Amino acid sequence: MKKRLILVLMCMIVILPFSTVFASSNAIHGIDIVVDLQDDGSAIITQIWDVERYNGTEMYIPQTYMGDMEISDLIVTDENGVVFEDLGRDWDVDGSIDEKAFKSGINETYDGLEICWGVGSFGSHTFTLQYKLSNLVKAYDDYDGFNSRFINDGLSDIVERYTVIIKKNGVDLSTENAAIWGFGNDGPIYFKEGHIQADSARELGYNDHVTILARFNKGIFTPNSIKASNFDELKDEAFIGSDYDADINDGSGGYGYYEVDDNYGQSSFRIRNIMPLLPFIIMISGFLFSGGRRLATNLSYGTKYTINSRRYASVPHGASEFIRSINSRETYNKPPVSSYIPAIYYTYSLSNSHLKEEDLIAAYILKWIHEKKLSMEQVSEIKKKFFILETIEEDTRLRIKPGVVIDDEAERDLWDMLVEAAGSDMVLQEKEFSKWTGRNTDTFAKWFNTSRKEGFRYYLDSGLVQPYDDGKRSDNYVKLEFTGTGKDAVRSVFGFKNYLMEYTIIDERAVQEVELWDDYLILATAYGIGDEVLKELKELYPNYAFTGDYDPMLDVYLIHRMSTSFAHSSYSSYTAQTQATRSSGGGGSSSFGGGGGFSGGGSGGGGR
């Protein structure tokens, strides 16, 4: 009896690890959806699922809260073009993997239905399903529109990337005739070349979903489904729990729009008329973008970069999994990636954390003062008040040195923004830069994308990534993976921040590195820990003085604080106006919260 028990236990020890491996290998690499809107408000929906399955028998998509919507004409094919047999409403959830192979159908549930199709075999598959959804667009008293969930929460596996495209043949959808809002994630939603598009900013987790609220002017559709209410009632319900501002006007006047730039693979903002809202926006921006959720800045899995006429996937294969595996306490005692700020920014954009863009700008300002491209000056101004009393105010300014040549594209673009904002006197005041970024949000947003792209270029040119072949079609772009050296570079980016935060632990070493402290402070500022590191540096060496071109009356604390102030005020102006754009339906980052009152979709799905 004991021998049998030992044998059983040994078998379990051998089998369980393999079963765990198989289960953990299930994946949803991507979901691409195209919604082709029809005149009557119905839609022809095409979904492409790029998956790996190593257990279960089928894939399924729950559809609840259907109301007057119906699904018909389901067609499913696999990566070999095999058209599945449609069993209609006779789908057997309990059937075997062989019984479900090359078959599809509808499973009716107590709260809706499920679109189902067989896995067929274990391994990698690309399934394409197409169906008609009636009454997606509904007619309201003032507008036509919908609030619909296109990718559910509660899926069996993380969704590595997604794209949703919504179009109407013969109609260019734009802010002139439509408004859009996204919920359930923080990926961008925007107008592009006459259609609506929503992309992933990062993986979709178990609680994430893709829900889209869209509003259309009358005359584009003649919907069969008619609602005796205003569209605002639908919008108000969707906005509950979101970070959109319900009070911002989203009428025909509009306050801007969010536009994609293919070369950068991310989105940028254009503003038409924001000035009437500026006082209100500035008031709320401090909460929204300091204590509240920031706009999405992480790199999209769908982004492609064109370098020397070749297109590359911007996210190396397995990047997020590798970054998650890095020991969060690991340290690295040398400046990483040649102290190249865009490479540090790009590395963080691959993770679920991020660097604040205003900290990058502050780091560049410090760098230019250190290199004597900028001079920081403090000016005393007499301000008259009430005709009699006079006050003296201190104003810190940046004097721009003429004839500066910068080769790096990301650094040069930011420099050019400062020069343009300063005007002909080449002296930049904080309020000048803040006003300039508020009026040039498109240019400002593109700089973030340029910085990421140049960081990616550093990895590519330095041999830190290499081509990766997964045996799948790649749409004329090169897939990449980290090399061994590239993984070391990623570790160093995160490890150096830990090193800076623990700098005073090894005092003797720190004192020997005094000549590197300026560089350390610049990088610490980019990491967002400049204040903490500066405090530690001054405690180690009270006479520490930052090397650069600045007024003798200024010390390193003021230099750092004013550089940060310049950067933060400019970014606040930018984010305040982009918040107005996204809240008014011009597009922008989606809201994690909100999205209530949706129809179609639901929770759950994937493989089972």
Beta strands, then each sheet from edge to edge (+ up, - down):
strand 1: 27-37
strand 2: 43-53
strand 3: 58-64
strand 4: 71-77
strand 5: 85-86
strand 6: 103-109
strand 7: 112-118
strand 8: 123-133
strand 9: 138-139
strand 10: 144-151
strand 11: 162-168
strand 12: 178-183
strand 13: 188-192
strand 14: 195-199
strand 15: 210-216
strand 16: 225-226
strand 17: 257-261
strand 18: 266-270
strand 19: 304-307
strand 20: 310-313
strand 21: 374-385
strand 22: 389-400
strand 23: 427-429
strand 24: 465-467
strand 25: 480-482
strand 26: 588-589
strand 27: 606-607
sheet 1: 4+ 8- 2+ 1- 11- 14+ 13- 26+
sheet 2: 5+ 6+ 7- 3+ 27-
sheet 3: 12+ 15- 10+ 9- 16-
sheet 4: 17+ 18-
sheet 5: 19+ 20-
sheet 6: 21+ 22- 23+
sheet 7: 24+ 25-
end
